[in-house]
Amino acid sequence: MYSASDLRKNLRIKIDDEPYIVTEFNFTKPGKGQALYRCKLKNMISGAQFERTFRSVDVFEPADLQEKKMQFLYEQEGQYCFMDNETYEQVLLAEDRVGDARNYLIENIEVEVLLFEDRPLGISLPNFVDFIVTEAEPWARGDTVSGNTKPVTVQTGYVLQVPPFIEVGEKIRVDTRTGEYLTRVKD
């Protein structure tokens, strides 16, 4: 159990049988009376946010969250299918739960799926993913007018800026935290 003095940003707690994450935290001690802990909380299932003030005597149950390594299998009609590497059990995540991570989901990539009481909430990607460039505008040597980058499309449909020498069919490494090109990858 957590007490109010344990509250801090990014702490995951359970309130009314639902997981919440503390997004903002402020401690105040009035001249008289108990200390107050003002928090902004975000529901990890619905995404709803609200503010709540707690007293120092309040206690909280930790949210029963676990991360499992799973493999991305496929996407169908806005549902993303992941398979547990140990039990081969499959879970589906809706597109709104996957969010922008869908730009980086290629077949068989291993991700961490966040589960609350065996219900999937979201995913964490590896920091770097290798893609094959499927579309790229041609580059003319000496063309300095267009700048030092050009847009390319990778196999997931994600469009990003890369150096002008990158061609269709090349493999590139992308940072999933920023969505930026890092380097070419040699096979």
C-alpha positions, 0 to 999 in steps of 0.5 A: 500500500502507498500512503499520500507521502509516497505520491510522485509523478508517474506513480501508478495507483489503483482507485475504484478498481481502475489504474491511474497514473499521477501526471502532476504532483504538488505538496502544500502545507498550510499554516494549520492543519494537515498537509495536502497532496494535489495531484492530476491523475490520468485513467490508464484505461479511458484516458480521462484526466482529473485533479484530486487533493489527498490528505496525508492519512489517505492510502492507495493500492498499487496498480497491478500492472505488468509488462510482457514481451510480445510479438506483433503479428498483424493489423486488421480493421483497426485491431492490432494482434500481439502474441505472447512469446512464452504461452503463444496467447494472442491479445488484440489492441485497438488503434487508439491504444496503439497510438503513434506506435503503429508507424513503427509496427512491422511484422514479428517486431518484439514489443512490451505490452502493458497489462492491467489485470490481464487487460492490454493497455498499451505498448512500448517499442524498442528504441530503434527499428530497421525499415525498408524504404518503399518510396523515395524521390530521386536525387540529382547530385549537386541539387543544393536548392532542395536542402539536405533532406528529402521525404521517404516512405517506409514499409509501414506507410510512415513518411520521414525526412532522410539524407538525399542519398537514400534510395528505394529498397535501402534499409534504414534505422529509425529512432522510435522515440523521435521518429527521426532517421539515424543511419543506413543499415548494411545487411 
